[in-house]
Amino acid sequence: MSQTLPAGDIFVFQFPWFLKVAEDRILEGIKKDRPEIIVSDRTVKIEDQLISDFARKIDQYIKENYEKIDSVRETEILRRK
């Protein structure tokens, strides 16, 4: 609907086994494309694992480089610092 592609033009389902293989590529895409806005829900659990635990590098990069500007329940809207 927004006529945009994911950062780095990489899409994977956020399952632990997919992100184990693709996390570095996704992180490099985020760094390269520098999206202005990121939508994040750090409370998401998949197979009893928090997404922030099995995508730790991406989560850390977002925490360091983005700031919360709004939220809807647990979902945060973040803007690049």
N, C-alpha and C positions, 0 to 999 in steps of 0.2 A: 504494500500500500504506500510505503514511503519512497518507493522506487530507488532503494539503496541496497547495497550488498553488505554483508558482514565485514568487519575490519579484516584486511588482508585477503578478502574474497574467499574466505574459508568458512564453510558451515559444517559443523558436526553436532550430533545430538550430545547433550551434556551428560553422558554416562561416564563413570570412572574409567572404563577400559578405552573409550574413544579419546578422552582427554589425556590419558597417559601417553598416547602416541602423538596427539595433535597439539598439546598445550604450548610447546615452544613455538610452533608455527603460528598459532593464534596470537600469542603474546607479541611476536615480531610484527604481525599484521596490525595490532593495536598501536604499537609504537610507531610504525611507518605511517599509518593512515591518520593517527591522532584524532579520533572522533571527538567532536565537541561535546556530545551528550552520550552518557552510558546509562542504561537502565539495569539495575542490579537488585537481586533478592538473595542475600547471603544466608537466609534461613532455609533455603531449598535443601532437601535431603533426598538422595537417591541411594537405594539399598542401604539405608541407615547411615550414610556418610554425608556430611555437610559439603556442599559444592565448594565452599571456601577452603576446605581441607584437601580435597583432591585436585583442585585447580589453584594451589597455593601461590604459584608465581604470578598468575594473572590477578588474583585477589590482592596480592601485595602491591603490584604495579598500580592498580586502580586506587587503592587506599593512599598511595603516595602522590598520585598525580591528578586526582579528581576530588571535588568537594560536593557534598550533598546540597542540593538547592530545593528539593521537595521530596515528598514521599506519599505513597498510597499504601496504607497498612505496612507490610514488611518490604515493599518494593521501593527502592530509592532511585531518585533521578539525580544523576551526578553530572557536574560540568567540569571540563578541564580547567585546571588552575592556571 
